[in-house]
Amino acid sequence: MRKILMVGGALLICGAVAFVVFRQVNPSKIETQAAATGTAPAPTTAATTADPTTTPAAGTTAPAAGQQTADAGEPALYPDDMYLGKAEAKLTIIEYASLSCPHCAKFNAEVFPKIKADYIDKGLVRWVYRDYPLNNPAYLAAVLAHCGSPLRYFGLIDKLFHSQGYWAMQPQPLVALKQIGVSEGIDEKSYDACLADQKLKDKIISRLQEASTKYKVDATPSFLIRGELHPGEISYDNFKQLIDDALGRS
């Protein structure tokens, strides 16, 4: 689990082995970091968010853009939230994760496939994934994931987690991420346009801030189940118990 503590205006993120300090993520900081990577600001809007005047893509909800909806006992959802499973599933789980977080990658590789097979694929759980980038490489990776087709979003998330040891450790992670993007059909020009997309940047940062203030997320991965926050890497058996309890199953 990556634990986040505020110390002198910085985010102190406590991993399993060492303490790593990142400055608090905010829009102005991201803009400065993006400029340092060589991405030129431009008013280009990439096709990464839902247009309320068009039919929503598969895996997104349908209300007007920016408007949240919530079922009884469930956290509010956005129309462009990315999810796996059926919209009418009895239980919605929201995962907050950072693509540079080793504990998130381990959960994605070892626990999530079992949850998907046992609950998501059977129509019992809708799984919403939300970005919670802990540092600039994680932010750059989150942008890449949104830059592709919505139908390939979760495949790219999975690929970024599996290749985390490569791109997240590079002195120039943007170069490595562009290579991954090209392999997924996202050329450098398209990725640069996504990095310069102010609407996408604002969405990622504002929802990170909402997670911190509204849901008290301070570690990755973290999970919202029936409005209750469950932080940290959770074993399958423990997660299964949480899901079964929420579904009213013994």
Disulfide bonds with the S-S distance in Angstrom:
Cys147-Cys194 2.07
